[in-house]
Structure formats: C-alpha cells, structure tokens
C-alpha cells in the first residue's frame, strides 16, 4: 500500500491546519487528531441531532512514522481496553472495576505517547458501554470481543506526534448533512445495541475480569481473543 494515505476528520467546522497538542485529553488515546479512512464515518461523527458538520479531507505521508496498530494480531482486546481506561472517564461502579483498571493498566497498558500514529477502535456510544460492562464484571472477555464487532464499528487513525502533524496536507472539506448522517449513526448504534442484548442473553463460561485478575492472566494467554489481522494503512509495528 502507498505510504501516502487519505484520511478524514469529522468536525463542526472546517479544519485547514490541525494543531499539535490541541483537543481533549480524555479522548480514547489522549491528545491527538482523530481521523478515519472512511469519508462516510467522518460525516457521521461530524453531525449532531441538531446541526450539520464537515468532513475534512487530508493526505498523510506515513513514511518514517512509528505506528501502533492496536487492531493487529500482535494485540488483544485487553490492550485496547487498557489504553482506554488510561484516558477515558469510566463509571467504576464496583470495587472489582477499580481493581480491573489497575490490573489492565499494569499488565496490558501501552504508552501511546511513544508513537507518531495510532490505529484502533473508536469507543463511541454503545461501545463505551460495553467496555464499562466488562470492567464491572458483567460480561466476559469473549463477549466483549464479539460486541466490539457489532454494528460495523469504525476504525480511527489518531495523529499523536509533532512530527506526524508535519506530514498532514489539507485537501478540502465536504458538508455532512445531519438529516442523513445523524440518522445513519443512530441506526448503526441502535442495531449494535439490539445485537448486544441478544449477546448478553447467551450462556457463557468464558473469562470475566475477576477471573483474569485472580488467575494472573497476561496478554500471551490463549484464552484472550486476539484481534483479527487486517492490513495496516502503512508500516505498522
């Protein structure tokens, strides 16, 4: 695949010059510029129930970038969760959830700030709830892995370093109409929620987070579902 890729950023406004170290520190992977290779997904993420948005288009030269691909088979769903709990604000309803956060950070955590670019799941709406359910010991790691594939969850690309920001070139913007793209996003989320309810009703003897903690389970355990290999946008490492 070419070193130069096309990415899109959904926003309420046109963003011609993305700025290093701007944004919210409590996003999935901390501070960074959050994009996707899908123009349609960027439009879904750009709109609200009351307002249109913009899909900003860029080209990005990925040559020489140090890239973390959390969706590669080198990692498991627990690596993604560990990164998430390190940045996002979770409702830790039970003591086991607080223990889970510490255990995941200690045994599955990754220093995302050591990379120029990150590829991984986007934890919006229902998908964030699935992660919370796992932390609170109400679904197994197998159910979590299945849930993250419901509703055709989008993959995001996050530009982290000053060097990576220097490689972005703005190519233009398109209007995202809320009457089209908010409906698409809501339908996607509703379908995922319905499938998740069915998933919860299924009997399982899989691993809950408390089993993982008590068993001292780490990333090389064969019972932890590994991610399905997928071609990276560039030289993932």
Backbone as CSV, one residue per row, in Angstrom:
resi,resn,N_x,N_y,N_z,CA_x,CA_y,CA_z,C_x,C_y,C_z
1,UNK,0.841,-1.195,0.000,0.000,0.000,0.000,0.875,1.244,0.000
2,UNK,0.387,2.297,-0.631,1.137,3.538,-0.718,1.439,4.094,0.673
3,UNK,2.563,4.775,0.776,2.931,5.424,2.031,2.020,6.610,2.323
4,UNK,1.500,7.234,1.264,0.613,8.381,1.443,-0.833,7.886,1.475
5,UNK,-1.552,8.154,2.556,-2.933,7.704,2.700,-3.867,8.911,2.774
6,UNK,-5.136,8.671,2.494,-6.170,9.699,2.595,-6.986,9.444,3.847
7,UNK,-7.152,10.476,4.655,-7.908,10.358,5.898,-8.899,11.511,6.004
8,UNK,-9.904,11.329,6.885,-10.965,12.316,7.049,-11.181,12.592,8.535
9,UNK,-11.510,13.847,8.825,-11.787,14.254,10.203,-13.162,14.904,10.261
10,UNK,-14.073,14.300,11.049,-15.406,14.855,11.210,-15.420,15.943,12.258
11,UNK,-16.007,17.104,11.924,-15.979,18.237,12.844,-17.163,19.159,12.589
12,UNK,-17.455,20.015,13.564,-18.480,21.042,13.386,-17.997,22.153,12.463
13,UNK,-16.695,22.167,12.198,-16.124,23.250,11.403,-15.067,22.724,10.438
14,UNK,-14.656,23.585,9.518,-13.564,23.255,8.610,-12.244,23.447,9.355
15,UNK,-11.379,22.440,9.264,-10.095,22.463,9.963,-8.980,22.359,8.923
16,UNK,-8.470,23.491,8.500,-7.434,23.502,7.466,-6.056,23.178,8.028
17,UNK,-5.825,23.565,9.279,-4.491,23.384,9.873,-4.609,22.719,11.245
18,UNK,-4.653,21.384,11.287,-4.696,20.687,12.582,-3.504,21.088,13.451
19,UNK,-3.768,21.273,14.739,-2.747,21.798,15.645,-2.303,20.746,16.646
20,UNK,-1.016,20.589,16.791,-0.423,19.650,17.744,-0.804,20.043,19.173
21,UNK,-1.160,19.023,19.979,-1.499,19.162,21.400,-2.741,20.003,21.649
22,UNK,-3.660,19.984,20.696,-4.962,20.607,20.882,-6.011,19.503,21.022
23,UNK,-7.138,19.821,21.634,-8.204,18.831,21.765,-8.419,18.417,23.207
24,UNK,-9.113,17.286,23.376,-9.468,16.804,24.708,-8.519,15.686,25.145
25,UNK,-7.975,15.831,26.344,-7.047,14.817,26.840,-7.761,13.530,27.226
26,UNK,-9.102,13.584,27.409,-9.856,12.390,27.791,-10.458,11.658,26.606
27,UNK,-9.960,11.912,25.402,-10.352,11.093,24.256,-9.734,9.702,24.372
28,UNK,-10.139,8.791,23.489,-9.740,7.382,23.590,-8.243,7.185,23.809
29,UNK,-7.429,7.898,23.027,-5.974,7.728,23.085,-5.277,9.017,23.536
30,UNK,-5.987,9.820,24.294,-5.414,11.057,24.793,-5.415,12.151,23.730
31,UNK,-4.559,13.146,23.924,-4.479,14.240,22.967,-4.044,13.729,21.603
32,UNK,-4.674,14.242,20.564,-4.331,13.838,19.211,-5.384,14.321,18.233
33,UNK,-5.135,14.101,16.964,-6.067,14.495,15.910,-6.718,13.216,15.392
34,UNK,-8.027,13.078,15.616,-8.745,11.829,15.398,-9.388,11.815,14.008
35,UNK,-9.030,10.810,13.233,-9.463,10.710,11.836,-9.917,9.290,11.522
36,UNK,-10.354,9.091,10.292,-10.749,7.782,9.790,-10.451,7.732,8.299
37,UNK,-10.306,6.535,7.767,-10.120,6.385,6.320,-11.456,6.365,5.584
38,UNK,-12.572,6.451,6.326,-13.912,6.420,5.724,-14.527,7.817,5.736
39,UNK,-14.815,8.355,4.569,-15.470,9.656,4.465,-16.863,9.614,5.103
40,UNK,-17.596,8.524,4.884,-18.948,8.404,5.444,-18.927,8.378,6.972
41,UNK,-17.975,7.652,7.555,-17.884,7.625,9.020,-17.520,8.999,9.574
42,UNK,-16.625,9.695,8.891,-16.272,11.051,9.338,-17.500,11.947,9.348
43,UNK,-18.370,11.778,8.351,-19.593,12.583,8.297,-20.547,12.209,9.431
44,UNK,-20.621,10.919,9.741,-21.453,10.501,10.873,-20.946,11.117,12.175
45,UNK,-19.627,11.128,12.350,-19.046,11.651,13.577,-19.113,13.182,13.630
46,UNK,-19.328,13.825,12.483,-19.314,15.294,12.416,-20.634,15.932,12.838
47,UNK,-21.736,15.214,12.656,-23.046,15.831,12.854,-23.589,15.561,14.257
48,UNK,-24.556,16.388,14.647,-25.336,16.151,15.854,-26.796,16.033,15.454
49,UNK,-27.660,15.860,16.424,-29.087,15.753,16.112,-29.664,17.077,15.623
50,UNK,-28.963,18.173,15.848,-29.496,19.497,15.511,-28.644,20.291,14.526
51,UNK,-27.439,19.802,14.192,-26.548,20.617,13.363,-25.777,19.780,12.348
52,UNK,-25.552,20.382,11.169,-24.690,19.788,10.162,-23.235,19.859,10.626
53,UNK,-22.364,19.210,9.887,-20.941,19.274,10.180,-20.136,19.241,8.904
54,UNK,-18.837,18.930,9.051,-17.952,18.876,7.897,-17.064,17.632,7.972
55,UNK,-16.823,17.043,6.813,-15.803,16.011,6.690,-14.585,16.668,6.052
56,UNK,-13.540,16.839,6.850,-12.297,17.440,6.372,-11.396,16.351,5.798
57,UNK,-10.886,16.581,4.603,-10.088,15.578,3.903,-8.612,15.976,3.932
58,UNK,-7.749,14.982,4.187,-6.307,15.216,4.241,-5.569,14.063,3.556
59,UNK,-4.363,14.344,3.122,-3.424,13.274,2.794,-2.357,13.267,3.890
60,UNK,-1.866,12.087,4.196,-0.875,11.925,5.258,0.245,11.026,4.755
61,UNK,1.461,11.527,4.799,2.640,10.750,4.425,3.097,9.961,5.653
62,UNK,2.923,8.641,5.605,3.222,7.809,6.770,4.651,7.266,6.785
63,UNK,5.428,7.603,5.767,6.805,7.115,5.742,7.571,7.675,6.937
64,UNK,8.320,6.800,7.581,9.160,7.124,8.740,8.358,7.331,10.029
65,UNK,7.042,7.127,9.986,6.258,7.265,11.209,6.319,5.972,12.020
66,UNK,6.385,6.110,13.325,6.310,4.974,14.241,4.832,4.740,14.546
67,UNK,4.298,3.613,14.060,2.854,3.386,14.065,2.472,2.239,15.002
68,UNK,1.467,2.494,15.821,0.888,1.465,16.682,-0.461,1.066,16.106
69,UNK,-0.590,-0.176,15.671,-1.856,-0.683,15.146,-2.469,-1.621,16.184
70,UNK,-3.361,-1.083,17.018,-3.969,-1.871,18.088,-4.912,-2.947,17.564
71,UNK,-5.284,-2.864,16.283,-6.178,-3.863,15.711,-5.433,-4.988,15.017
72,UNK,-4.116,-5.001,15.118,-3.344,-6.090,14.524,-3.349,-7.296,15.458
73,UNK,-2.924,-8.441,14.940,-2.917,-9.670,15.735,-1.822,-9.668,16.799
74,UNK,-0.991,-8.633,16.826,0.016,-8.519,17.882,-0.616,-8.157,19.221
75,UNK,-1.872,-7.684,19.178,-2.535,-7.193,20.373,-3.880,-7.874,20.571
76,UNK,-4.405,-7.751,21.787,-5.718,-8.298,22.111,-6.669,-7.166,22.459
77,UNK,-7.937,-7.523,22.634,-8.943,-6.537,23.005,-8.588,-5.884,24.349
78,UNK,-7.838,-6.592,25.194,-7.492,-6.046,26.505,-6.433,-4.954,26.421
79,UNK,-5.584,-4.989,25.386,-4.663,-3.877,25.177,-5.435,-2.600,24.874
80,UNK,-6.465,-2.745,24.042,-7.296,-1.584,23.696,-8.015,-1.050,24.935
81,UNK,-8.592,-1.952,25.739,-9.289,-1.544,26.952,-8.329,-0.846,27.919
82,UNK,-7.110,-1.373,28.043,-6.128,-0.781,28.950,-5.780,0.647,28.538
83,UNK,-5.637,0.876,27.236,-5.369,2.231,26.740,-6.568,3.129,27.016
84,UNK,-7.753,2.570,26.826,-8.982,3.344,27.015,-9.143,3.802,28.469
85,UNK,-8.937,2.876,29.416,-9.140,3.238,30.824,-8.081,4.212,31.317
86,UNK,-6.975,4.283,30.588,-5.921,5.210,30.959,-6.252,6.648,30.565
87,UNK,-7.253,6.804,29.655,-7.573,8.138,29.155,-9.032,8.549,29.353
88,UNK,-9.963,7.633,29.111,-11.372,7.980,29.213,-11.851,7.920,30.661
89,UNK,-12.961,8.590,30.939,-13.537,8.609,32.282,-14.635,7.558,32.375
90,UNK,-14.400,6.528,33.166,-15.338,5.419,33.320,-16.098,5.529,34.634
91,UNK,-17.316,4.960,34.644,-18.077,4.813,35.876,-17.689,3.474,36.499
92,UNK,-16.848,3.529,37.493,-16.378,2.316,38.159,-17.321,2.024,39.322
93,UNK,-18.381,1.250,39.033,-19.488,1.084,39.967,-19.179,0.147,41.124
94,UNK,-18.205,-0.702,40.960,-17.933,-1.712,41.983,-16.433,-1.764,42.262
95,UNK,-16.055,-2.278,43.456,-14.619,-2.409,43.770,-13.859,-3.205,42.715
96,UNK,-14.513,-4.210,42.119,-13.834,-5.009,41.107,-13.447,-4.157,39.902
97,UNK,-14.239,-3.141,39.594,-13.926,-2.282,38.455,-12.672,-1.458,38.713
98,UNK,-12.504,-1.006,39.949,-11.306,-0.240,40.285,-10.071,-1.136,40.251
99,UNK,-10.247,-2.376,40.722,-9.147,-3.339,40.631,-8.843,-3.659,39.173
100,UNK,-9.894,-3.762,38.376,-9.732,-4.069,36.952,-8.923,-2.991,36.249
101,UNK,-9.227,-1.743,36.549,-8.487,-0.645,35.916,-7.003,-0.744,36.225
102,UNK,-6.675,-0.987,37.495,-5.263,-1.095,37.877,-4.596,-2.286,37.201
103,UNK,-5.307,-3.425,37.175,-4.718,-4.637,36.606,-4.478,-4.477,35.100
104,UNK,-5.458,-3.942,34.401,-5.327,-3.769,32.960,-4.199,-2.801,32.620
105,UNK,-4.114,-1.714,33.368,-3.054,-0.740,33.120,-1.679,-1.357,33.354
106,UNK,-1.555,-2.146,34.426,-0.262,-2.741,34.779,0.160,-3.845,33.826
107,UNK,-0.795,-4.654,33.335,-0.452,-5.858,32.577,-0.724,-5.766,31.076
108,UNK,-1.545,-4.815,30.663,-1.901,-4.716,29.244,-1.698,-3.305,28.684
109,UNK,-1.240,-2.384,29.520,-1.113,-0.997,29.103,-0.017,-0.780,28.060
110,UNK,-0.191,0.254,27.260,0.770,0.642,26.229,0.974,2.150,26.310
111,UNK,2.202,2.594,26.210,2.496,4.023,26.210,2.239,4.577,24.804
112,UNK,1.035,5.085,24.592,0.669,5.551,23.249,1.441,6.802,22.853
113,UNK,1.972,7.527,23.825,2.717,8.744,23.507,4.089,8.463,22.921
114,UNK,4.475,7.191,22.864,5.744,6.813,22.244,5.605,6.651,20.730
115,UNK,4.384,6.832,20.210,4.122,6.606,18.785,3.706,7.901,18.084
116,UNK,3.952,7.925,16.771,3.531,9.055,15.947,2.072,8.938,15.527
117,UNK,1.631,7.689,15.320,0.306,7.431,14.748,-0.269,6.174,15.379
118,UNK,-1.573,6.179,15.661,-2.240,5.032,16.271,-3.471,4.663,15.455
119,UNK,-3.654,3.376,15.220,-4.860,2.852,14.598,-5.561,1.953,15.603
120,UNK,-6.876,2.144,15.769,-7.609,1.308,16.714,-9.096,1.584,16.679
121,UNK,-9.845,0.863,17.511,-11.290,1.059,17.609,-11.622,2.470,18.087
122,UNK,-12.839,2.893,17.801,-13.365,4.155,18.323,-14.468,3.829,19.330
123,UNK,-14.319,4.297,20.568,-15.248,3.927,21.642,-16.347,4.965,21.799
124,UNK,-17.290,5.003,20.852,-18.390,5.941,20.982,-19.670,5.217,21.377
125,UNK,-20.592,5.930,22.006,-21.941,5.465,22.307,-21.933,4.078,22.951
126,UNK,-22.618,3.115,22.322,-22.779,1.798,22.938,-21.456,1.108,23.220
127,UNK,-20.465,1.323,22.368,-19.210,0.609,22.510,-18.479,0.984,23.802
128,UNK,-18.654,2.216,24.231,-18.091,2.628,25.523,-18.811,1.895,26.649
129,UNK,-20.126,1.688,26.492,-20.895,0.952,27.497,-20.421,-0.495,27.607
130,UNK,-20.054,-1.100,26.474,-19.563,-2.479,26.504,-18.287,-2.564,27.345
131,UNK,-17.396,-1.598,27.160,-16.154,-1.579,27.927,-16.447,-1.418,29.416
132,UNK,-17.402,-0.550,29.756,-17.784,-0.382,31.161,-18.359,-1.672,31.735
133,UNK,-19.184,-2.363,30.958,-19.774,-3.625,31.422,-18.691,-4.651,31.731
134,UNK,-17.667,-4.706,30.886,-16.573,-5.638,31.121,-15.824,-5.275,32.396
135,UNK,-15.534,-4.007,32.596,-14.823,-3.565,33.797,-15.608,-3.871,35.060
136,UNK,-16.933,-3.815,34.961,-17.790,-4.067,36.125,-18.176,-5.533,36.268
137,UNK,-17.492,-6.415,35.513,-17.608,-7.872,35.673,-18.972,-8.427,35.255
138,UNK,-19.640,-7.778,34.289,-20.960,-8.262,33.874,-20.955,-8.965,32.522
139,UNK,-19.869,-8.840,31.746,-19.712,-9.633,30.518,-18.305,-10.202,30.491
140,UNK,-18.130,-11.277,29.720,-16.825,-11.925,29.617,-15.971,-11.243,28.551
141,UNK,-14.690,-11.587,28.544,-13.795,-11.017,27.533,-14.183,-11.502,26.138
142,UNK,-14.722,-12.735,26.043,-15.184,-13.240,24.749,-16.386,-12.447,24.262
143,UNK,-17.323,-12.147,25.168,-18.482,-11.338,24.794,-18.062,-9.923,24.408
144,UNK,-17.097,-9.384,25.127,-16.589,-8.063,24.793,-15.997,-8.050,23.389
145,UNK,-15.207,-9.071,23.077,-14.587,-9.149,21.756,-15.645,-9.220,20.652
146,UNK,-16.698,-10.008,20.890,-17.791,-10.091,19.919,-18.538,-8.756,19.816
147,UNK,-18.766,-8.118,20.961,-19.515,-6.862,20.982,-18.803,-5.776,20.195
148,UNK,-17.483,-5.758,20.233,-16.739,-4.716,19.540,-16.836,-4.845,18.030
149,UNK,-17.357,-5.977,17.552,-17.529,-6.156,16.107,-18.973,-5.936,15.673
150,UNK,-19.842,-5.570,16.610,-21.240,-5.331,16.281,-21.410,-3.957,15.633
151,UNK,-22.385,-3.852,14.770,-22.713,-2.551,14.199,-21.658,-1.963,13.297
152,UNK,-20.728,-2.809,12.816,-19.685,-2.344,11.905,-18.936,-1.148,12.487
153,UNK,-18.419,-1.350,13.673,-17.704,-0.300,14.387,-16.562,0.245,13.550
154,UNK,-16.435,1.566,13.526,-15.396,2.198,12.730,-14.023,2.132,13.373
155,UNK,-13.019,2.178,12.526,-11.635,2.226,12.977,-11.131,3.655,12.816
156,UNK,-10.428,4.147,13.818,-9.927,5.506,13.742,-8.408,5.527,13.653
157,UNK,-7.908,6.596,13.087,-6.477,6.844,12.974,-6.197,8.130,13.743
158,UNK,-5.280,8.060,14.691,-5.019,9.191,15.570,-3.587,9.675,15.368
159,UNK,-3.458,10.938,15.008,-2.153,11.557,14.804,-1.694,12.125,16.145
160,UNK,-0.556,11.649,16.636,-0.139,11.961,18.005,1.040,12.933,18.094
161,UNK,2.049,12.760,17.273,3.299,13.489,17.483,3.389,14.751,16.628
162,UNK,4.279,15.646,17.039,4.525,16.858,16.258,5.045,16.493,14.866
163,UNK,5.882,15.458,14.802,6.420,15.015,13.510,5.297,14.553,12.585
164,UNK,4.338,13.776,13.126,3.224,13.297,12.303,2.346,14.458,11.837
165,UNK,2.155,15.451,12.701,1.367,16.623,12.310,2.012,17.356,11.138
166,UNK,3.324,17.316,11.056,4.018,17.993,9.957,3.810,17.293,8.624
167,UNK,3.254,16.075,8.658,3.060,15.282,7.449,1.645,15.401,6.875
168,UNK,0.780,16.196,7.513,-0.617,16.327,7.083,-0.748,17.427,6.032
169,UNK,-1.545,17.144,5.009,-1.851,18.158,3.995,-3.357,18.240,3.809
170,UNK,-3.938,19.409,4.018,-5.378,19.621,3.865,-5.762,19.586,2.395
171,UNK,-6.825,18.828,2.073,-7.243,18.663,0.679,-8.646,19.207,0.408
172,UNK,-9.332,19.710,1.432,-10.668,20.254,1.236,-11.652,19.704,2.254
173,UNK,-12.913,20.134,2.145,-13.942,19.714,3.099,-15.284,19.577,2.400
174,UNK,-16.115,18.677,2.904,-17.476,18.481,2.399,-18.458,18.674,3.551
175,UNK,-19.621,19.215,3.245,-20.676,19.344,4.251,-21.264,17.966,4.554
176,UNK,-21.483,17.698,5.840,-22.178,16.484,6.284,-23.568,16.895,6.762
177,UNK,-24.596,16.425,6.094,-25.969,16.798,6.414,-26.489,15.962,7.585
178,UNK,-26.977,16.662,8.618,-27.439,15.954,9.816,-28.631,15.062,9.532
179,UNK,-29.528,15.471,8.604,-30.720,14.665,8.348,-30.376,13.328,7.700
180,UNK,-29.201,13.238,7.099,-28.741,11.969,6.514,-27.835,11.227,7.487
181,UNK,-26.807,11.904,7.957,-25.738,11.197,8.666,-26.016,10.977,10.151
182,UNK,-26.824,11.825,10.777,-27.206,11.524,12.156,-28.109,10.292,12.197
183,UNK,-28.994,10.193,11.214,-29.877,9.020,11.132,-29.070,7.748,10.913
184,UNK,-28.043,7.820,10.058,-27.197,6.647,9.814,-26.449,6.238,11.082
185,UNK,-25.936,7.227,11.800,-25.203,6.925,13.032,-26.125,6.309,14.074
186,UNK,-27.326,6.861,14.211,-28.274,6.347,15.198,-28.720,4.929,14.845
187,UNK,-28.940,4.681,13.553,-29.325,3.337,13.122,-28.224,2.333,13.426
188,UNK,-26.994,2.711,13.147,-25.845,1.848,13.431,-25.779,1.522,14.928
189,UNK,-25.961,2.538,15.749,-25.875,2.350,17.196,-27.040,1.518,17.723
190,UNK,-28.246,1.769,17.209,-29.424,1.015,17.650,-29.302,-0.463,17.288
191,UNK,-28.810,-0.734,16.079,-28.640,-2.131,15.651,-27.607,-2.840,16.525
192,UNK,-26.522,-2.135,16.828,-25.497,-2.723,17.694,-26.051,-3.002,19.085
193,UNK,-26.882,-2.094,19.608,-27.466,-2.278,20.934,-28.387,-3.489,20.979
194,UNK,-29.185,-3.680,19.922,-30.087,-4.830,19.855,-29.307,-6.138,19.804
195,UNK,-28.241,-6.163,19.009,-27.418,-7.367,18.920,-26.696,-7.635,20.240
196,UNK,-26.336,-6.554,20.941,-25.664,-6.698,22.224,-26.581,-7.315,23.267
197,UNK,-27.865,-6.951,23.261,-28.823,-7.535,24.191,-28.951,-9.044,23.961
198,UNK,-28.962,-9.452,22.693,-29.007,-10.879,22.377,-27.740,-11.574,22.865
199,UNK,-26.610,-10.898,22.695,-25.334,-11.462,23.123,-25.312,-11.683,24.626
200,UNK,-25.881,-10.743,25.372,-25.912,-10.864,26.832,-26.758,-12.038,27.289
201,UNK,-27.762,-12.403,26.505,-28.656,-13.497,26.880,-28.026,-14.866,26.649
202,UNK,-26.955,-14.912,25.894,-26.312,-16.186,25.607,-25.525,-16.669,26.822
203,UNK,-25.626,-17.960,27.084,-24.875,-18.528,28.195,-23.394,-18.590,27.827
204,UNK,-22.547,-18.332,28.796,-21.116,-18.374,28.530,-20.362,-18.822,29.777
205,UNK,-19.292,-19.555,29.565,-18.428,-19.941,30.682,-17.049,-19.327,30.481
206,UNK,-17.033,-18.191,29.790,-15.775,-17.527,29.482,-15.183,-16.784,30.670
207,UNK,-14.149,-16.006,30.390,-13.402,-15.309,31.418,-13.981,-13.923,31.700
208,UNK,-14.365,-13.699,32.951,-14.731,-12.371,33.402,-13.461,-11.662,33.901
209,UNK,-13.541,-10.354,34.071,-12.359,-9.618,34.505,-11.867,-10.110,35.861
210,UNK,-12.776,-10.531,36.734,-12.346,-11.036,38.035,-11.557,-12.334,37.878
211,UNK,-11.957,-13.178,36.909,-11.189,-14.402,36.629,-9.791,-14.053,36.130
212,UNK,-9.710,-13.042,35.300,-8.424,-12.626,34.739,-7.495,-12.114,35.829
213,UNK,-8.049,-11.319,36.743,-7.248,-10.778,37.847,-6.791,-11.911,38.770
214,UNK,-7.734,-12.767,39.191,-7.404,-13.848,40.131,-6.427,-14.848,39.526
215,UNK,-6.536,-15.047,38.212,-5.660,-16.015,37.554,-4.325,-15.442,37.131
216,UNK,-4.129,-14.142,37.345,-2.874,-13.519,36.927,-2.653,-13.630,35.431
217,UNK,-3.740,-13.578,34.659,-3.671,-13.791,33.210,-3.037,-12.592,32.518
218,UNK,-2.160,-12.885,31.564,-1.476,-11.843,30.809,-1.780,-11.984,29.312
219,UNK,-1.152,-11.134,28.517,-1.503,-10.997,27.108,-1.217,-12.239,26.266
220,UNK,-0.298,-13.103,26.727,0.072,-14.274,25.935,-0.815,-15.484,26.221
221,UNK,-1.833,-15.320,27.067,-2.737,-16.427,27.377,-3.651,-16.697,26.184
222,UNK,-3.733,-17.951,25.767,-4.501,-18.315,24.562,-5.998,-18.102,24.734
223,UNK,-6.479,-17.928,25.959,-7.906,-17.727,26.189,-8.345,-16.286,25.930
224,UNK,-7.395,-15.377,25.797,-7.713,-13.982,25.481,-7.821,-13.853,23.966
225,UNK,-8.987,-13.475,23.438,-9.149,-13.381,21.979,-8.185,-12.367,21.374
226,UNK,-7.461,-12.815,20.358,-6.559,-11.905,19.656,-7.328,-11.208,18.536
227,UNK,-6.844,-10.051,18.165,-7.500,-9.305,17.102,-7.323,-10.006,15.765
228,UNK,-8.293,-9.812,14.889,-8.229,-10.396,13.553,-7.255,-9.586,12.718
229,UNK,-6.265,-10.241,12.089,-5.293,-9.490,11.300,-5.974,-8.689,10.199
230,UNK,-5.520,-7.473,10.025,-6.049,-6.605,8.993,-4.898,-5.785,8.432
231,UNK,-4.916,-5.576,7.130,-3.820,-4.828,6.523,-3.772,-3.422,7.067
232,UNK,-2.615,-3.007,7.503,-2.438,-1.674,8.074,-2.354,-0.634,6.973
233,UNK,-2.671,0.650,7.291,-2.520,1.682,6.298,-1.073,1.945,5.913
234,UNK,-0.148,1.449,6.694,1.258,1.600,6.319,2.096,0.655,7.124
235,UNK,3.340,1.079,7.434,4.292,0.178,8.078,4.036,0.071,9.567
236,UNK,2.918,-0.617,9.927,2.592,-0.810,11.337,3.674,-1.620,12.014
237,UNK,3.916,-1.270,13.283,4.952,-2.010,14.005,4.519,-2.286,15.433
